[in-house]
Amino acid sequence: MAKYDGIKGQELMDVEEGENELTLVFKDNRYLFIRIEDGRLVTESVPE
């Protein structure tokens, strides 16, 4: 999945937990947001 190529192999620095959401923070200052919508996992990465 090419969408996640930018974070493959990057060191994970922090995991922040919110209500129905996880935020993964990587060493190169990228973020991956994982949340639940309608019972499914949805992801969004910043920057893309």
PyMOL Python script that loads the backbone (N, CA, C, O; Angstrom):
from pymol import cmd

cmd.read_pdbstr("""\
ATOM      1  N   MET A   1       0.850  -1.175   0.000  1.00  0.00           N
ATOM      2  CA  MET A   1       0.000   0.000   0.000  1.00  0.00           C
ATOM      3  C   MET A   1       0.894   1.236   0.000  1.00  0.00           C
ATOM      4  O   MET A   1       1.475   1.601   1.022  1.00  0.00           O
ATOM      5  N   ALA A   2       0.989   1.850  -1.127  1.00  0.00           N
ATOM      6  CA  ALA A   2       1.874   2.999  -1.320  1.00  0.00           C
ATOM      7  C   ALA A   2       1.538   4.169  -0.406  1.00  0.00           C
ATOM      8  O   ALA A   2       2.401   4.998  -0.120  1.00  0.00           O
ATOM      9  N   LYS A   3       0.307   4.243   0.049  1.00  0.00           N
ATOM     10  CA  LYS A   3      -0.112   5.345   0.911  1.00  0.00           C
ATOM     11  C   LYS A   3       0.746   5.428   2.178  1.00  0.00           C
ATOM     12  O   LYS A   3       0.926   6.511   2.735  1.00  0.00           O
ATOM     13  N   TYR A   4       1.271   4.292   2.631  1.00  0.00           N
ATOM     14  CA  TYR A   4       2.018   4.252   3.888  1.00  0.00           C
ATOM     15  C   TYR A   4       3.527   4.107   3.683  1.00  0.00           C
ATOM     16  O   TYR A   4       4.252   3.878   4.651  1.00  0.00           O
ATOM     17  N   ASP A   5       4.011   4.233   2.462  1.00  0.00           N
ATOM     18  CA  ASP A   5       5.441   4.084   2.197  1.00  0.00           C
ATOM     19  C   ASP A   5       6.291   5.073   2.984  1.00  0.00           C
ATOM     20  O   ASP A   5       7.410   4.740   3.375  1.00  0.00           O
ATOM     21  N   GLY A   6       5.791   6.271   3.222  1.00  0.00           N
ATOM     22  CA  GLY A   6       6.553   7.291   3.937  1.00  0.00           C
ATOM     23  C   GLY A   6       6.818   6.968   5.388  1.00  0.00           C
ATOM     24  O   GLY A   6       7.752   7.515   5.974  1.00  0.00           O
ATOM     25  N   ILE A   7       6.026   6.096   5.990  1.00  0.00           N
ATOM     26  CA  ILE A   7       6.232   5.780   7.410  1.00  0.00           C
ATOM     27  C   ILE A   7       6.824   4.394   7.624  1.00  0.00           C
ATOM     28  O   ILE A   7       7.165   4.033   8.751  1.00  0.00           O
ATOM     29  N   LYS A   8       6.951   3.610   6.551  1.00  0.00           N
ATOM     30  CA  LYS A   8       7.564   2.280   6.679  1.00  0.00           C
ATOM     31  C   LYS A   8       8.998   2.434   7.151  1.00  0.00           C
ATOM     32  O   LYS A   8       9.768   3.200   6.571  1.00  0.00           O
ATOM     33  N   GLY A   9       9.352   1.724   8.181  1.00  0.00           N
ATOM     34  CA  GLY A   9      10.712   1.752   8.699  1.00  0.00           C
ATOM     35  C   GLY A   9      11.029   2.942   9.586  1.00  0.00           C
ATOM     36  O   GLY A   9      12.135   3.025  10.120  1.00  0.00           O
ATOM     37  N   GLN A  10      10.098   3.862   9.758  1.00  0.00           N
ATOM     38  CA  GLN A  10      10.335   5.028  10.613  1.00  0.00           C
ATOM     39  C   GLN A  10      10.159   4.640  12.087  1.00  0.00           C
ATOM     40  O   GLN A  10       9.314   3.810  12.423  1.00  0.00           O
ATOM     41  N   GLU A  11      10.946   5.238  12.934  1.00  0.00           N
ATOM     42  CA  GLU A  11      10.880   4.968  14.359  1.00  0.00           C
ATOM     43  C   GLU A  11       9.623   5.613  14.959  1.00  0.00           C
ATOM     44  O   GLU A  11       9.352   6.794  14.741  1.00  0.00           O
ATOM     45  N   LEU A  12       8.872   4.822  15.709  1.00  0.00           N
ATOM     46  CA  LEU A  12       7.669   5.314  16.378  1.00  0.00           C
ATOM     47  C   LEU A  12       8.080   5.977  17.683  1.00  0.00           C
ATOM     48  O   LEU A  12       8.690   5.341  18.543  1.00  0.00           O
ATOM     49  N   MET A  13       7.745   7.263  17.834  1.00  0.00           N
ATOM     50  CA  MET A  13       8.163   8.027  19.005  1.00  0.00           C
ATOM     51  C   MET A  13       7.103   8.086  20.094  1.00  0.00           C
ATOM     52  O   MET A  13       7.431   8.088  21.280  1.00  0.00           O
ATOM     53  N   ASP A  14       5.820   8.133  19.698  1.00  0.00           N
ATOM     54  CA  ASP A  14       4.767   8.316  20.690  1.00  0.00           C
ATOM     55  C   ASP A  14       3.451   7.769  20.151  1.00  0.00           C
ATOM     56  O   ASP A  14       3.219   7.739  18.942  1.00  0.00           O
ATOM     57  N   VAL A  15       2.600   7.341  21.067  1.00  0.00           N
ATOM     58  CA  VAL A  15       1.241   6.921  20.744  1.00  0.00           C
ATOM     59  C   VAL A  15       0.322   7.703  21.675  1.00  0.00           C
ATOM     60  O   VAL A  15       0.446   7.627  22.897  1.00  0.00           O
ATOM     61  N   GLU A  16      -0.597   8.452  21.083  1.00  0.00           N
ATOM     62  CA  GLU A  16      -1.558   9.224  21.869  1.00  0.00           C
ATOM     63  C   GLU A  16      -2.929   8.601  21.675  1.00  0.00           C
ATOM     64  O   GLU A  16      -3.347   8.323  20.551  1.00  0.00           O
ATOM     65  N   GLU A  17      -3.622   8.386  22.786  1.00  0.00           N
ATOM     66  CA  GLU A  17      -4.923   7.729  22.736  1.00  0.00           C
ATOM     67  C   GLU A  17      -6.018   8.737  23.056  1.00  0.00           C
ATOM     68  O   GLU A  17      -5.948   9.451  24.057  1.00  0.00           O
ATOM     69  N   GLY A  18      -7.028   8.785  22.195  1.00  0.00           N
ATOM     70  CA  GLY A  18      -8.189   9.625  22.414  1.00  0.00           C
ATOM     71  C   GLY A  18      -9.430   8.765  22.329  1.00  0.00           C
ATOM     72  O   GLY A  18      -9.338   7.547  22.177  1.00  0.00           O
ATOM     73  N   GLU A  19     -10.577   9.382  22.425  1.00  0.00           N
ATOM     74  CA  GLU A  19     -11.821   8.636  22.323  1.00  0.00           C
ATOM     75  C   GLU A  19     -12.019   8.161  20.888  1.00  0.00           C
ATOM     76  O   GLU A  19     -12.169   8.972  19.974  1.00  0.00           O
ATOM     77  N   ASN A  20     -12.017   6.863  20.698  1.00  0.00           N
ATOM     78  CA  ASN A  20     -12.168   6.239  19.378  1.00  0.00           C
ATOM     79  C   ASN A  20     -11.079   6.642  18.390  1.00  0.00           C
ATOM     80  O   ASN A  20     -11.302   6.587  17.180  1.00  0.00           O
ATOM     81  N   GLU A  21      -9.900   7.049  18.880  1.00  0.00           N
ATOM     82  CA  GLU A  21      -8.828   7.445  17.974  1.00  0.00           C
ATOM     83  C   GLU A  21      -7.462   7.186  18.596  1.00  0.00           C
ATOM     84  O   GLU A  21      -7.267   7.389  19.795  1.00  0.00           O
ATOM     85  N   LEU A  22      -6.522   6.738  17.775  1.00  0.00           N
ATOM     86  CA  LEU A  22      -5.117   6.631  18.145  1.00  0.00           C
ATOM     87  C   LEU A  22      -4.329   7.533  17.208  1.00  0.00           C
ATOM     88  O   LEU A  22      -4.632   7.616  16.018  1.00  0.00           O
ATOM     89  N   THR A  23      -3.324   8.203  17.742  1.00  0.00           N
ATOM     90  CA  THR A  23      -2.422   8.993  16.926  1.00  0.00           C
ATOM     91  C   THR A  23      -1.028   8.431  17.116  1.00  0.00           C
ATOM     92  O   THR A  23      -0.519   8.380  18.236  1.00  0.00           O
ATOM     93  N   LEU A  24      -0.409   8.009  16.018  1.00  0.00           N
ATOM     94  CA  LEU A  24       0.957   7.510  16.048  1.00  0.00           C
ATOM     95  C   LEU A  24       1.870   8.623  15.561  1.00  0.00           C
ATOM     96  O   LEU A  24       1.650   9.186  14.489  1.00  0.00           O
ATOM     97  N   VAL A  25       2.893   8.940  16.343  1.00  0.00           N
ATOM     98  CA  VAL A  25       3.833  10.016  16.008  1.00  0.00           C
ATOM     99  C   VAL A  25       5.181   9.370  15.694  1.00  0.00           C
ATOM    100  O   VAL A  25       5.739   8.640  16.514  1.00  0.00           O
ATOM    101  N   PHE A  26       5.695   9.650  14.495  1.00  0.00           N
ATOM    102  CA  PHE A  26       6.945   9.057  14.053  1.00  0.00           C
ATOM    103  C   PHE A  26       8.081  10.059  14.159  1.00  0.00           C
ATOM    104  O   PHE A  26       7.854  11.267  14.223  1.00  0.00           O
ATOM    105  N   LYS A  27       9.313   9.544  14.177  1.00  0.00           N
ATOM    106  CA  LYS A  27      10.500  10.360  14.391  1.00  0.00           C
ATOM    107  C   LYS A  27      10.660  11.471  13.357  1.00  0.00           C
ATOM    108  O   LYS A  27      11.177  12.540  13.683  1.00  0.00           O
ATOM    109  N   ASP A  28      10.228  11.242  12.119  1.00  0.00           N
ATOM    110  CA  ASP A  28      10.392  12.264  11.072  1.00  0.00           C
ATOM    111  C   ASP A  28       9.248  13.279  11.081  1.00  0.00           C
ATOM    112  O   ASP A  28       9.014  13.968  10.088  1.00  0.00           O
ATOM    113  N   ASN A  29       8.534  13.366  12.215  1.00  0.00           N
ATOM    114  CA  ASN A  29       7.451  14.323  12.435  1.00  0.00           C
ATOM    115  C   ASN A  29       6.221  14.052  11.567  1.00  0.00           C
ATOM    116  O   ASN A  29       5.500  14.978  11.196  1.00  0.00           O
ATOM    117  N   ARG A  30       5.990  12.785  11.248  1.00  0.00           N
ATOM    118  CA  ARG A  30       4.770  12.386  10.555  1.00  0.00           C
ATOM    119  C   ARG A  30       3.800  11.826  11.578  1.00  0.00           C
ATOM    120  O   ARG A  30       4.200  11.262  12.596  1.00  0.00           O
ATOM    121  N   TYR A  31       2.538  11.990  11.294  1.00  0.00           N
ATOM    122  CA  TYR A  31       1.484  11.513  12.169  1.00  0.00           C
ATOM    123  C   TYR A  31       0.580  10.569  11.390  1.00  0.00           C
ATOM    124  O   TYR A  31       0.308  10.788  10.210  1.00  0.00           O
ATOM    125  N   LEU A  32       0.116   9.514  12.062  1.00  0.00           N
ATOM    126  CA  LEU A  32      -0.874   8.625  11.479  1.00  0.00           C
ATOM    127  C   LEU A  32      -2.039   8.571  12.452  1.00  0.00           C
ATOM    128  O   LEU A  32      -1.887   8.137  13.594  1.00  0.00           O
ATOM    129  N   PHE A  33      -3.202   9.013  11.993  1.00  0.00           N
ATOM    130  CA  PHE A  33      -4.412   9.020  12.811  1.00  0.00           C
ATOM    131  C   PHE A  33      -5.231   7.791  12.458  1.00  0.00           C
ATOM    132  O   PHE A  33      -5.513   7.541  11.286  1.00  0.00           O
ATOM    133  N   ILE A  34      -5.608   7.034  13.459  1.00  0.00           N
ATOM    134  CA  ILE A  34      -6.428   5.842  13.270  1.00  0.00           C
ATOM    135  C   ILE A  34      -7.672   6.020  14.128  1.00  0.00           C
ATOM    136  O   ILE A  34      -7.573   6.219  15.339  1.00  0.00           O
ATOM    137  N   ARG A  35      -8.843   5.948  13.501  1.00  0.00           N
ATOM    138  CA  ARG A  35     -10.078   6.138  14.250  1.00  0.00           C
ATOM    139  C   ARG A  35     -11.127   5.129  13.789  1.00  0.00           C
ATOM    140  O   ARG A  35     -10.968   4.470  12.762  1.00  0.00           O
ATOM    141  N   ILE A  36     -12.174   5.027  14.551  1.00  0.00           N
ATOM    142  CA  ILE A  36     -13.269   4.126  14.231  1.00  0.00           C
ATOM    143  C   ILE A  36     -14.443   4.946  13.729  1.00  0.00           C
ATOM    144  O   ILE A  36     -14.909   5.856  14.415  1.00  0.00           O
ATOM    145  N   GLU A  37     -14.920   4.627  12.536  1.00  0.00           N
ATOM    146  CA  GLU A  37     -16.116   5.255  11.970  1.00  0.00           C
ATOM    147  C   GLU A  37     -17.045   4.147  11.495  1.00  0.00           C
ATOM    148  O   GLU A  37     -16.665   3.333  10.653  1.00  0.00           O
ATOM    149  N   ASP A  38     -18.234   4.112  12.020  1.00  0.00           N
ATOM    150  CA  ASP A  38     -19.223   3.106  11.640  1.00  0.00           C
ATOM    151  C   ASP A  38     -18.684   1.687  11.787  1.00  0.00           C
ATOM    152  O   ASP A  38     -18.967   0.819  10.962  1.00  0.00           O
ATOM    153  N   GLY A  39     -17.898   1.455  12.854  1.00  0.00           N
ATOM    154  CA  GLY A  39     -17.376   0.131  13.125  1.00  0.00           C
ATOM    155  C   GLY A  39     -16.181  -0.279  12.290  1.00  0.00           C
ATOM    156  O   GLY A  39     -15.754  -1.431  12.360  1.00  0.00           O
ATOM    157  N   ARG A  40     -15.627   0.632  11.499  1.00  0.00           N
ATOM    158  CA  ARG A  40     -14.475   0.339  10.645  1.00  0.00           C
ATOM    159  C   ARG A  40     -13.305   1.239  11.021  1.00  0.00           C
ATOM    160  O   ARG A  40     -13.496   2.371  11.465  1.00  0.00           O
ATOM    161  N   LEU A  41     -12.088   0.721  10.837  1.00  0.00           N
ATOM    162  CA  LEU A  41     -10.899   1.534  11.068  1.00  0.00           C
ATOM    163  C   LEU A  41     -10.673   2.442   9.878  1.00  0.00           C
ATOM    164  O   LEU A  41     -10.732   1.999   8.731  1.00  0.00           O
ATOM    165  N   VAL A  42     -10.412   3.719  10.149  1.00  0.00           N
ATOM    166  CA  VAL A  42     -10.149   4.712   9.112  1.00  0.00           C
ATOM    167  C   VAL A  42      -8.806   5.368   9.454  1.00  0.00           C
ATOM    168  O   VAL A  42      -8.554   5.701  10.612  1.00  0.00           O
ATOM    169  N   THR A  43      -7.946   5.554   8.447  1.00  0.00           N
ATOM    170  CA  THR A  43      -6.645   6.149   8.700  1.00  0.00           C
ATOM    171  C   THR A  43      -6.474   7.430   7.885  1.00  0.00           C
ATOM    172  O   THR A  43      -7.066   7.618   6.822  1.00  0.00           O
ATOM    173  N   GLU A  44      -5.636   8.295   8.441  1.00  0.00           N
ATOM    174  CA  GLU A  44      -5.266   9.543   7.769  1.00  0.00           C
ATOM    175  C   GLU A  44      -3.843   9.843   8.196  1.00  0.00           C
ATOM    176  O   GLU A  44      -3.525   9.773   9.383  1.00  0.00           O
ATOM    177  N   SER A  45      -2.986  10.175   7.247  1.00  0.00           N
ATOM    178  CA  SER A  45      -1.592  10.480   7.599  1.00  0.00           C
ATOM    179  C   SER A  45      -1.288  11.935   7.273  1.00  0.00           C
ATOM    180  O   SER A  45      -1.836  12.508   6.331  1.00  0.00           O
ATOM    181  N   VAL A  46      -0.392  12.526   8.082  1.00  0.00           N
ATOM    182  CA  VAL A  46       0.011  13.924   7.901  1.00  0.00           C
ATOM    183  C   VAL A  46       1.514  13.977   8.047  1.00  0.00           C
ATOM    184  O   VAL A  46       1.994  13.430   9.041  1.00  0.00           O
ATOM    185  N   PRO A  47       2.294  14.551   7.206  1.00  0.00           N
ATOM    186  CA  PRO A  47       1.908  14.947   5.853  1.00  0.00           C
ATOM    187  C   PRO A  47       1.821  13.736   4.964  1.00  0.00           C
ATOM    188  O   PRO A  47       2.422  12.703   5.260  1.00  0.00           O
ATOM    189  N   GLU A  48       1.080  13.844   3.874  1.00  0.00           N
ATOM    190  CA  GLU A  48       0.924  12.739   2.946  1.00  0.00           C
ATOM    191  C   GLU A  48       1.964  12.805   1.874  1.00  0.00           C
ATOM    192  O   GLU A  48       1.994  11.949   0.989  1.00  0.00           O
TER     193      GLU A  48
END
""", "prot")
cmd.dss("prot")
cmd.show_as("cartoon", "prot")
cmd.util.cbc("prot")
cmd.orient("prot")
